[in-house]
Amino acid sequence: MVTSASGPVLQRSSALTQFILAPNPGPMSLEGTNSYILRAPGSAGAVVVDPGPLDEAHLQALAAAGTVELILITHRHADHTAGSARLHQLTGAPVRAADPAHCHGSGTVLKGGEVISAGGLEVRVVATPGHTSDSVCFHLPGDGPHGSVFSGDTILGRGTTVLDYPDGTLADYLASLDRLEELGPAVVLPAHGPVLPSLVDIARAYRSHRLERLAQIRAVLDGLGRDAAVGDVTDAVYSDVDRSVRRAAETSVAAQLDYLRGEAARP
């Protein structure tokens, strides 16, 4: 985590955004959760995206970054939401999420397609289920020449995301990638890992990766049989996966098997 003598510090991520890296590194969170702060030039108000874990120093740093008007959540996982109620207490700002369980104060449920005005900015909500059923991304069209997109865990700064099956499904995820690709070459501001330069390029790369995995699994099923167990397919497709992410690999395989079996059942 980037720190100064007084604790966590802001880092620039795009023309209109900064972030503070939360102290929760791990196999699934990479270096930690990127908690973003959005504000227009000259605006005293700010928007926070994904407060991250319940870490007091981290949340105090977010609260001190400006007058927080609104807190937005990309999806329900604890490395994004655990600190949201405390940040609401510190700032008074409402917390909005697609899952009502993670809304606080006067925060209402997010809807795909809505436009939010806060911090002197226009933020557009893009429904992107797949990683989880409640996953959303936030499009900031005025951020630089091509805009930016806060991708949560739908797109990571490094590697590929896990589909939290059965809550998240591959069919939803592929449709979400299509939706994101339509936003063009926006800067990608992921919840984990480094900033990426072009949403359209990374969305296409993610789709290609998923289709390659599907082809691998089809080939494995040809040998093991159509009713092969998730663990056996994972052994074949992810033979070199680290034990720390074995469960994540099995979850992704289960999502892909569900997709393929649904595909086989369609006329």
Summary of the structure (lengths in Angstrom):
residues: 267
radius of gyration: 18.9
end to end distance: 51.8
largest distance: 63.6
contacts: 939
relative contact order: 0.11
helix: 34%
strand: 22%
